[in-house]
Amino acid sequence: MAESTTPSEQQSGTDQRLVKGARARASIARHAADVASVEGLTGVSIGRLAADLGLSKSGIATLFGTKEALQVAAVKSAREAFIERVIAPTMSHPRGHDRLRVLIDLWFDHITDPTFPGGCFRVATISEFDSKPGPVRDAIIDDRRDWMAFLAKEIRRAQEQGHLGERDADVIAFELEAVVSAANTAQQMGDDWGVATARAIVDNLMGEAAD
């Protein structure tokens, strides 16, 4: 006679499967982000990832459903990696100019010692879907909007301490994002002068103080 399982044992088995599934999703989504940083999100497909990771197409399809859902998961995974690498470490620093300076230094580190093989994920993918409505574009837009809002907020805090002048914080955030994005392109092309120039421009922006 087969042994029956108790409700608690059944729940434990279910929990373990959920944890395993979540780990598998996270690992696959991160690899999708790596691929997208080099080849764009259009290079991300269930078949491609199955071949890369030695998994079955059906297994990946069960976890994500569609190629589009896999692409959205790649965007979210890249967002999480950026937060972990660039934003989270700044939270232990005092608000204001000190935190902003650390944030920008870590942002450059994310570029010069790339988190992803193709450099900054956001720069690599944002133009790819800017004119293609749908969930993938929405995820990209939400990520960029949140980042720019966070950056502008930190700039305002620095301005409250008398740094970066009295210019509109959203404009400064836009300028910083444009310059660091250019630094990413320079880094990927092996243009050390371009990266150094971008750093000098950012340092000049950071040095604007209200006297």
N, C-alpha and C positions, 0 to 999 in steps of 0.2 A: 504494500500500500504506500503510495507516494506521500511524502511529508507535506503538510499544509504550512503555509507561511502566515505569520501573524500580521495584523494591520501595520504594526510598527516596522516590521521587516519589509513589507511591501513599500511603505513610505520611504524607507532608507534606500531601497533599490531605485525607486523613482528619483529621489534626490541625487543619487550618484549619476544616473543617466543624464539628468539635467545639467549637472556640473560638467560632465564629460562633453556634452553637446555644446555648452557655453564656451568651454576651452577650445574645442575644435573650431567653432565659429570665429573666435577671436584670432586664432592662429591663421586661419584661411583669409580672414579679412585683412590682417596685417600683410600677408604675402601679396594680396591683391593691391594694397596701397604701394608696396615696393614696386610691383610691376607697373602700376599706373604712373609712378614718378618718372619712369623711364620711357614708357610707350604710350602714356595717356590712358584714360579710363576706357577708351574704345579697345585697348589691347587686353582688357580684363574680360575673361570669359570663363564659364564653368569648365569647358574642355581644356583651356590653357592651364588653369590652376590644377585641375585633376592630373594633368601630365607632369606639371612641375613638382607637385607634392606627393605623387604616387598614390593618389586616391581615386575612387570611382566617381564618375560623373553623377551617378544616381545619389551617392552619398552627399556630394556638395549640393546637388539640387534639392535634396531633402532638407538641408540646413538653411538654404537661402531662397529656394523657389525659382527665381529668375535671374538672368544676367543683370538686369537693372537693379534688383535688390542687392546683388553682390557688389555692384558699383557703388551704391549708396552706403553699404557696409564698409567699403574701402575708404570713402570720404570720412565716415565717422571714426574709423580706426586711425586715420591720419590725424584727425582733430585731437583724439585722445593722446597720441604720441607727441604732438606739438605742445599740448597742455602740460604733459609730464616733463618734457625737455625744457620748455621755455618759460611757462607761466608758473607752475607749481613751486619751483625753487625760489621764486621772488617773494613768496608770501611770508618768509621769515625776516625780510628786510623792512625797515621803516617805510611807511607810506611817503610818497613824495619823490623828490629828485633822486634819492639813493635807490629806491625801488625801480624807478624808471631806467636809471643807468644800468642796473643789473639786468633788467628785462631786455634792453637793447643789446647788451653784450651777449646774453644767452641766445638772442635772436640771430646775431651774427654767427655764433658758434654753430647754431642749427644749419647755417648756410655753409660755413667753411669746413666743418666736420659733419657732413650731412647725416641727418637722421635717416634719410631714405637714399637709395643708390642713385636716384636721378636728381637729387637735390631737394629743394623745397617742394613738397607735394602741392601746396596751394598754387604756387607759380606755374607748376608743370601742367595743371589741369584746368585752371580757371577760364582760360580762353577757349578751351575745347567745347565747353557747354554753355558759353555765355549767350548763344542764340538758339539753344535747343531746349525749349520748355519741357518740364517733366520733373519727376522726383529727384533725379541726379542733380540737375541744375538747382533745384530748390535747396538740396543739402549743401551744395557748394556755396550758394548765396548766404544761407543761414550761418555757415561757418565763418565766412568772411565778415559778415555784418557783426557777428558777436565779437570777433577779434578786433575789428576796428573800433567798436564801442568800448571795449576793454582798454585798448591802447589810448584812446582819447580821454577816458576817465583817469588813467594814470598821468597823462600829460596835465590835466586840470589840477590834479593834486600837486604836481611839481610847480605849476604856476602859482598856486596858493602860497608857496614858499619863496616866490620871487624869481623863479627860473623860467626860461623859454619865453620871456616877454609876455605881452598881452594879446597876442594873435589868437585867432580861433583855434581851439584844440583839435577840432575835427580836420581843419586844414593841415595842421602840423602832422597829425596822424596819417593823413593821405600822403603827404610828402615823404614821411619816414617809410611808409609801406612801398612807395614807388622806388625809393633809393635802395632799400634792402632787396627788393625784387630784382633790380638791376644788378646788384651785387651777386645775387644767386646766378643770374645768367652769366656774368663774368666768371664766377667760380667754375661753373660747368664747362666753360670754354677755355679754362686755364689762363684767364686774363688776370694776373695778380695786380696789375696797375688798376684795373677796373674795380677790383675789390677794395684796394687801398683808397682809391678816390671816393668810393661810396662811404667808407668809414670816415674819411675827412669831412665829407658833406654832413654826415650825421653828427659828428663831433661839433661842427659849426652850429648846427641847429640846437644841439643840447647846450651850447655855450651862450645862447641868447638869454640874458638876464635882464630883469627890470631893475634899472639903477635908480 
